[in-house]
Structures are given as C-alpha cells and as structure tokens.
Amino acid sequence: MQPINASQQASALYRAHGPAAEAKVAEKIRACEASGETDQARDWKLIRHALRELKH
C-alpha cells in the first residue's frame, strides 16, 4: 500500500468512525495476524500510523 493511500484510508475511517477508528484498525490488525495474512496486517499498520498522524 502506498503512503498516500494509507492516508486516504485513515481519513475515511476517521470520518466514518471518529475516535473509535483506531480500535477498529487494531481489530483488523489482530485478525490478519491471527490468520497469517501478514501483508494485510502490514497495510492495516500503515493505516494505523496514518490515523495517528491525523490526530497530531
């Protein structure tokens, strides 16, 4: 996933879920890691990072 795409995804998630967006992303990361989907987990981690950047 490209950094700009992660930023766009983070913005969309925040608009849709507000402060709960980070918890939803954390759930996605855990689910991907549990099922061995390492590439997807990496993408969700990029989104989490972009989401945290939005807050600052």
C-alpha positions in Angstrom: 0.0 0.0 0.0 1.3 3.4 -0.9 1.6 6.0 1.9 -0.9 8.3 0.2 -3.5 5.5 0.0 -3.0 4.8 3.7 -3.6 8.4 4.5 -6.8 8.4 2.4 -8.0 5.2 4.1 -7.2 6.6 7.5 -9.2 9.8 6.7 -12.2 7.8 5.5 -12.1 5.6 8.6 -11.9 8.6 10.9 -14.8 10.3 9.1 -16.9 7.1 9.4 -16.0 6.0 13.0 -14.5 9.1 14.7 -12.3 8.3 17.7 -13.3 4.6 17.5 -11.5 4.2 14.2 -8.2 3.3 15.8 -9.8 0.5 17.8 -11.4 -0.8 14.6 -8.0 -0.8 12.9 -6.4 -2.6 15.8 -9.1 -5.3 15.5 -8.2 -5.7 11.8 -4.5 -6.0 12.6 -5.1 -8.7 15.2 -7.5 -10.6 12.9 -5.0 -10.5 10.0 -2.1 -11.6 12.2 -4.1 -14.4 13.7 -5.0 -15.7 10.2 -1.4 -15.4 8.9 -2.3 -12.5 6.5 1.0 -10.7 7.1 0.7 -8.4 4.0 -2.8 -7.3 5.0 -1.6 -6.7 8.6 1.2 -4.6 7.3 -1.3 -2.5 5.3 -3.5 -2.0 8.4 -0.5 -0.9 10.4 0.3 1.7 7.8 -3.3 2.9 8.1 -3.0 3.0 11.9 0.1 5.1 11.6 -1.6 7.5 9.2 -4.6 7.6 11.6 -2.3 8.6 14.5 -0.7 11.3 12.3 -4.2 12.8 11.7 -4.6 13.3 15.4 -1.4 15.4 15.7 
